């Protein structure tokens, strides 16, 4: 059985495991106040070209989204997200559990419909002014995933337009980077320093990018405080915080984070090219490690005994949309095994 269900099924890059084994019995300061976390933070700031940015390490994506968004919002404020956005669909109401509403807007293949966003904000502002802002959930942040849940990418122009709208309506721009390494590897016109200039807060995913676990939150806007007190209150201040620092220290050394992203994208493009040549219909033109296909139902039933993949939805009575993911660890041999299984 070969699996392409998701991009966090493997453990961690060997260099991370090797380093953790080397220092395993050392006594290291807790709660992220150690040399490894400090060094990793400096490497991340340098990669972003934001020397004054605050960097905090958290354990997982839902925890990161919840704490980062909570830090940006007050009382009756909410966050706008695409209807397909992870915080709106797959995080069990974590944002709402913190007292903040997720305000969904239409999306196209995972990306916010920017015209719809602009129309919503214009109409809401007029209504709030007429009735009184205290009666409403007031939008204060925009959430965007890079890549999106469909593997698609915002262009630099689209990100700049989101930034402009956020500035006009006094909103924060927050970018979910759970798969940031794959997005940056595939992007034609967006790099990390550009993203760091446009976003108020974003994170570099580790869980899906070769770490055992962990996400690095980068706060670029000095008016936002992702305080250690808030992190502690939300149960996210890891006692053995050095485990996070070590992993990001390795990932940010000698371009490893970017090379792992490029590997996944290379393997995904090889997969797509070969499967389309074999007659599989591509469902979404995704340039990243998530690939979506429309295949006959009989193929689904035959393949699921040999290949792990995600079923997304029914395309019609006879066809199903499926997702196959490559990861930082996917090999050419695994792609060949997939191709052989398809026949």
Secondary structure, 3 states (H helix, E strand, C coil): CEECCCCCCCCCCHHHHHHHHHCCCCCCCCCCCCHHHHHHHHHHHHHHCCCCCEEEEECCHHHHHHHHHHHHCCCCEEEEEECCCHHHHCCCCHHHHCCCCEEEECEECCEECHHHHHHHHHHHHHHHHHHCHHHCCEEEEEEEECCCCCCCCCCHHHHHHHHHHHHHCCCEEEEECCCHHHHHHHCCCCCHHHHHHHCCEEEEECCCCCCCCCEEEEECCCCCCCCHHHHHHCCCCCCCCHHHHHHHHHHCCCCHHHHHHHHHHHHHHHHHHHHHHCCCEECCCCCCCEEEEEEEHHHHHHHCCCEECEEEEECCCCEEEEEEECCCCCCHHHHHHHHHHHC
